[in-house]
Amino acid sequence: MADHPASPVGGPLVTGSEIARLAGVTRAAVSNWRRRYEDFPSPAGGGANSPLFDLAAVQTWLDKQRKGQDVSVEVQLWQALRATYGDHMIGGLADVAQLFAGAKGEAPEALPTDAVRLVRQLSESGSPGDVVNALTERFTDSVRRAGSDQVTSPRIVQAVRHFVSEVPADATLFDPACGIGTLLLTVGPEHGPTRYGQEADARSARFAQLRADLTGRADVAIATGDSLRDDRWPDLKADLVVCDPPVGSTDWGREDLLLDPRWELGTPSRAEGELAWLQHAYAHTAPGGRVLMVMPASVAYRKAGRRIRAELVRRGILTDVIALPPGSAASHALPVHLWHLRRPQSPDDAVSRVRMVDLTANDPDGPLEPGPDQTADVPLIELLDDAVDLTPGRHVEESHRDYVTEYRALRRELAEQVWLLADLLPTLMGGIGLSALEGPSVSVADLARAGLVEYGDPEPVSVSDQLDTDYLQGFLRSAANTRRSTSASGSYRLDGKGARIPQMDIAEQRRYGAAFRALQEFEERAKKVAELSKQAAALARDGLGNGALAPGD
């Protein structure tokens, strides 16, 4: 659907969530107002799924309905920033943080006068860090609802924090694509670890650094620049690297970085930028240190990344792959993975199994602790096949598969089908030695003109008690009619109109029809026996290979 037109008055626009905050209600209440009240202001901008409303019109409506509250200074500041910075709110937040940091010093040039006044008013009544964090929360919420991947979603932040587990107070943390500091500043204990970040977008990097400064985080240093092309921390070795890298970018600098020493697992293709970020993060990991990387689910199985995945497994670097519930990411409903790597301190320190965790059936806001049936510890050798597919669901399902019961059931069904197959093959005796079509015959076209046959899909059928359908279709597949339906190029297409069938009385037709029908059923059951045989052999081979099955006496 098309986006809503921009507000004709050019005033500040607000989202449904912001209206809820103005009125002191839930977002669901605002949605109900839109449905129940015909005079509720129409959208003045935004898209069909994230409409924006004119603030003045909304405030007037709230006052009229006696649903409004006094607009807080924080909300007034947010609206002033929205009116000035629009889609570039990170720049506005950075300017506010800079003004807070400078206290009563000179305000950034782009910051409007009313915003400067509101910032200084807030600085006198509360903690600048708390105000900036509140504005950041508003920004993150607006980005999440707009379906953007501009910032790491709260659900992914929660998952990373959950699976990182303990982080020592003296640890060194690094995020090479830190954005506004969402992961870097929230993983691990608030104070203690030394944190380093890098971000290509200068406004985001500035805001992340100011956020840290305003909350008293003197142990945070964030550099500006493209981490892959211009690594600003070349000698850094961290105890923990966390990263939610750019997704789907083919312009990550492969041509300029072909011989880069960071590609110790292999040079990524243009389409595998995520594996370039993974190796960049691993290159900055100290011995015994860890990497927790947010990855699109497709990286686990794409053909172009197979060799790098194989090397990752072969070296015993990959420890866990966790498939998060659909909806965890802000920009789409597809599942994303967390890849957990650990740099061995010695060759003997490498892992021998990879823990696969499949949470794709869970609620994205539910618990993250997996149940027994959602995990599998997979030996490295089982991952090193032709595909090197690291999708957790595949391995978790196989791990909890009941091979014994499934094999017995397949073997029993196969035996039954084979017995029925032999019984279906009709009993036939010697004929007169001449093709039935060499005697009196009639064309299907003549039968159709006489009203005895209709052209069905895919074969003609009898509509008369003078003609047996199985007899008709059986002779249509005979060698003589097949030759008529085969072109000079060798392709076969049934030509029902040009085919001929022998002339016989209805009793004889039915004898032939019964034999043709038995042969048809025999062929169909033979296909089923072949498919069951293939399944049973594959299951038996897998079960014998992974220890789930053993040879009988």
N, C-alpha and C positions, 0 to 999 in steps of 0.2 A: 504494500500500500504506500501511497505517496506520503511524504512528510507534511506536517501542518505548516501553513505559511507563517512567516515571521510576524511578530506583534506589530500592528500598524503604528502604535504610539511609540515604539522603540524603548519602552520601559523595561525594568528587570523582569526576568521570567523565572518561575519556580517550578519544581517538580512536585508530583503528588506526595512524595516523602517529606518535602519541605513544607507543604501545606499542612501535613499532619503535625509537624513540629510546631508550626505557628498556632494551630488550634488546640494542641495538647491532646491529640487523639492518635489512633493507629492509622496506618496506611489503608487498611481494609475499610475504615470508616469513611475515608475520603472517596474511595471507590464507590461506596454505597451512596454517598451524596451525589456523585456524578450521575448515577442511575436514577435516583429518586427525585431529584430537583431539576426541573426543566430550565430554571434560571441560573443554574451553576455555570460559571464562565466556561466558554468553549476554549479548547486548546489554541494557543497563539504561536506555537512553534513546536520543535521536536519531531519525533517520529510517531507512528501509530502505536508502537509498543512502549514508548517513553515520552508521552506528551509533556509540553511545558505550558504554563499558564501565566498570564499577566499578573504580576504581584498586586498592582493597585486594584485590579478587578476582583481578585480573590479576597483582598482585605476588605473591600466594600461589601462583598457578598457575606463574608464571615460576620462583619459588624451587623449587617441587616438581619442575619439569622441568629444573632447573638451567640455565635459559636466561636468567635475569635477571642484571642488573648492579646495582651500587650506584647508587641514584638520585642524580643530581647535584643540587647546590643550585639550579641554574637550573630544573631540572625540578620540584623541590619547590615553588619559587616559582610556577611556572606553574600547578601543580595547586591550590595555595592560592588563587590568583586565580580559577581556574575555579570553585572551590567557593563563593567569595564573590560574584563578579560575574556568573556565568552568561553570559547573552546580552549583557551590557553590558561586555564585556572592554575596550573602548576606555577606559572610565572607570577600570578597574583599571590599565591600562598607564599612563594619565596620572598616577594617584596614585603609582605606582612611580617614574616619571620625576621627579615633583615631590619625592619623598623623596630620590632621588639628588641632585637639584639643591640641596636644602637640607642635604645631608650629614647631620649628626647633629642637625638641628633637629627641630621638632615634626612628627610624621607626620600625613598626612591622616586624618580621622576614620573614613572608611569602610574604610581598609586594616586587615586583621586583624593581630593581634599576631604570629602566626607568619610572616606575609609581611613585616612590618617587620623582624623578626629576620633573615630570609633576605636581604632587600635590603641591610641593613647588613653582613652577612657577605660578600656579593658585592662591595660597595663597597670592602672592605679588600683583596680579592684580585684585582681586575681593573678595567678601565675601565668606568665607568658607561655611556658611549656604546655600547661593545660589547655590554653586557648588554641595554640597551634595544633595540638593533638586532636582537639574537637573539630577544628576546621579540616584536618586531614581525614578524620572519620567521615565527615560529610562528603568530602571529595571522593573517597574510596567507595562510598555507598552509591554516589551518582554514577561513577564509572562502572560499577558492577551492574547496575540496572540498565545502563546503556549498552551492555554486551561488549565492552571493550576489554582488550588485554593489556591496557596501558599500565595497570598495577596488578600485583599479585593479589588474588582474591582471598578474603578472610578464611575461607574453607581450606585453601591450600596452605596458608600460613599455619593454621591449626594442625594440619596433617604433618607438615614439616617439623613443627615443634614436638609433636607426639612421637614421631619416629626418630628424631635426633637423640632423644633420651637425655642422659646426663652430659652437661658441658662443664668442665672444670673452670673455676674462677680465674685461673691463670692461663686459659687457652687463648689462642689466636684464631679469630674468625675472619673469613674473607667472602665477599660476594662480588664477582666480576661484572655483574649486570644488575646493580642494586636499585636502579630506579629512584624512587623517593625514600628508599631505606626500609621498605616494609619488612622484608625478611631479615636484613642485616641487623636492624635495631631491636627485633623482637625475639630472635632465637637465643636460647641460653639465658643465664641470669642477667638481670638488668645492669648490674655493676660488676666489674672484675675483668671479664675478657677484653682483650684488645681487638678492635674491629677495624678492618680495612675494606673499602669498597671502591668500585669504579663504575662510571655511568657515562654513556656517550652523549646523552642529552644534558646540556649545561644547566638548564633551569632545574631539572630534576636533581642533578648532583648538588647544586647550590642549596636547594631546599632540604635535601637529606642531611647535609652537613649542618645547616642552621637548626634543624630539628634536634640533632644530637647536642649542639652547643646550648640550646635553650633549655634542655632537660638535664644539663649538668653532666653530659657524657664526654668527658675530656679524653677518653680513650678511643675516640672514633676519628678516622681520617678517610676522606672520600676524594678521589681524584676524578677529573673529567677527561674523557677520551674513549675511543673505540678499543675495547680490551683485546680483541683479536689482532687488529692492525697496529695498535699503539699501546702495548702493555705498560702501564705506569708503575707497576709493582713487580719488576722482572725477577727480583731476588727473594720475593716473599714466599715462605713455606708455612702454611697454616695447619692448625690442628683440625679445623673444620671448615669446609667450603660449602656454602649453600648458594643455589642459583636457580632462578626461574628465567631461562634465557629467551631471546627472541625466537619465534617459531616460524618455520616456513620460508625463511630468507635464503635466497641463493646468492645474494651479493654480500658474502661474509669475508671476501678477500682471498679466495683460494689461489688465484693466479699469482698473487704476490707472496704467498706463504707456502709454496709447494715444498720447500726444503726446511721448513721450520722444525726445530728440534722438539717442539711440543707434541708432534704427531708420533709418539712412540708406539701407538697401537695401529698406525696406518694413516695415510693421508685421506681425509674425508672427501667425498665427491661434492660437487656444487650443491646437490640436493640434500646433503646430509650436514647442514650447518649445525644442527643440534649436537652431532658427534664431535664437531670442532670445539664447541663450547664445553662439552664433557671432558675432552682431553686437555683443554686450557685449564679447567678447574683441577684436574688430576695433577697437572704439572706444578700447580701451586700447593700441593699437599705434602706435608712432612711425613717421614716414615712413621707408620702407625696412625697417621691422620686419616680423616674420612671426607667423603664428598656425598652430599645429598642433593640430587639434581631433579628438577621437575621436567618431565619429558612427555611429548605427545605419544599416545599409545602406538602409533604407526612406526615409530623408531625401533620398536621391539621386533619387527618382522620385515621391514622393507629390504628388498634384495640388495640395494646399493650399499647398505651398511653391514652386510653379512660378515665380511672379513674382519672388520673392526670389532663387531660383537664377539666373533669367535676368539679373537686375541684377548679380549677382555675376560672371557670365560677361561680360556686356556691358562692365563697367568694367575688365576685365582684372585683377581682384583674385585670382581663383582660379588657382593655379599647378599643383597636383597633387591627384589623388584616388587613394588607394591602398586597394584592397580586400584586407584581411588574410585569412589562412586561417581557415576555420571552426574554432572552438575557441580562438581567441585571447582572447575575453572569458571572464571567470570564470563568469558566470551563465547562459550559453546557448551552443549550438554554431553559431549563425548567424554569418555573416561580418559584420564591422564595417569601417568605412572610416576612414581618416585624411584629413581635408581640410586642405590646406596653402594658406594665404592669404598675400599680401604686399601691404602698403600702398605704392602707388607714391609715389615722391618728387616726381614731376611727371606730367602727362598723357602725356608721351612714354615714361614708364617702365613703363606698363602692359604686361602680357603679351599676346601675340597667339595663343597656343596653350595648351592645358591638357594636361599630361602625365597620361595614364591608366595606372595600374599594376594588373594583376589577378593577385593571388597566391592566389586561392581554391583552386587545385589543389595548393597546397603543403602540406607538413606544418607544423602550427603551431609545432613546435619546430625546424624546419629553417631553412635560410638565408633571409634576407630580400632579398637582392640579386636583382632580377628578371632573367629571361633576355630575349633580344631579342624573343621571341614573346609576352612578357607586358606589353609597353609599347606605347603609341601616343601620339603628339603630335597632338592633335586641334585643328584651327583653330576659333576661337570661333564662326564663322558656322555650323559644322556642329552645334554644341550648341544653337543658338538656334532649335529647331523648336517645335512645339506642346507637346511634353512636357518639354523641357529635362531629359532623363534623363542624370544624371551617373554612372550605374553603369559602372565601368571595363570589366567583361566585355563589355558590348555594343559599346563602341568599339574595344577591343583586337581582338575577333573580326573586326569589319568592316575594321579597318586591315590585317589580314594575310589578307584574303580574296583569292583569285585570281579577279578579275572576268573576265579574258579567257578562261580555261579554262572557268569556270562558264557564261559567256554562250554560248560556242561549243557546249558540251554541251547546254544548254537549247534552242538554236536547231536543232540537229541532231535532238533528240528531238521537238521540235514539228513539224518537217517530216515526220518519219516517221509521227507520229500523224495529221497532216492527210491524208497519202496513204492511210493505212489507213482513215481515217474515210470518205472518198469511196467506197472499195471496199466498205465494209460496208453502205451504203444499198442495200436490195434492189431488184431490177428489178420493177416492177409494171406491169400493163396495165389497160385499161378493164374495168369490171365491168358487171353487168346494171342498175346504177342503183338497186337496192333494198337496204335494210338486210338483212343476213343473218339478223337476228332477226325479220324480218317473215314469214319462212317457218317451217317446222316447227322447234321449239326445245324444250329441256328445261331444267328448273330444276336448279341445283346441289344443292339439297336432295334432289330425287328421285335424282340420281346418287349422293349420299352414302348414302341409304337402300338403294340397290341394291348398295352396297359397291364402287362404282367410284371414289369420291373420299374423301379424308381431309382434314380441315381442318388445314392446316399453319400455320406462323407465318412470314410474315404472310398467305399466300394458300393456297387449297386446292390439292391436288396429286392427280394421277391415280395410282391403285394397280392399274390394269387395263391390259392390252394392247389393250383396245377404245377407249381414250381417250388422246389425246396431251396431255401436261402443258402444253407451250408453246401449243398450240391453246386449251386451257382457260383459261390465264392471260391470253393475248392478248385473247380475247373478254371476259374479266372487266373489262379496262381500256377496252373500247369505249365510245363516247359514250352509247349507250343504257343500259348498266349503270352508267356513271358518274353519270348523272342519277338513277338509282334510289338511289345511295349518297350523294347530296348532300342535306343537310337544308335546311329552310326558312331557316336562318340563314346558309347558304352554306358550312358546314363539310363536308368530305368524309371519309367513313369507309367503306372497302370492306365491303360486305355480301355475303359469299360465298354465304350461304344463299338470299338473295332473288334473286340474279343468274340469268340464263338464257344458254344457249349454243345455237347452231344445231345441228341434227342432220345430221351428215355421216358418210360412211364413213371408215375409218381412213386410207386413202390420201390423201383430200382433207384430212383433219385435218392430216396431216403436212406437206402443201404449205403450208397456212396457218400451221402451227406454225413452220416454217422461216422464213417471212417475219416473224412476230412476234419470233422469237428474234433475227433479224438487226437488227430495229429496236431491241430492248432493248440489244444490244451497241453499236449506233450511238449510242444516247443516253448510255450509260456512257462511251464513248470521247469523245463530244462534251464531257462534263463534264471529262474529263482534259485535253482540248485547251484548254478555257477556263481551267483552273487553270494549265497550263503557260504560256499566253499572258499571264496576269496576272503570274506569276513573272518571265518574260522581260522584260516591259515595265518592271516595278519595278527589276529588276537593271540594265537598260540605262539607265534614268533616273538611278539612283544612281551608276552608273559614269561616265556622261557628266558628272554634276554634280561628282564629286569628282576627276575627272581620271584615273581608272583605265581608262576607255575613251575612244576618240575615233572620230569618223565615218570610214567607209571612203571610198575613192576613188569 
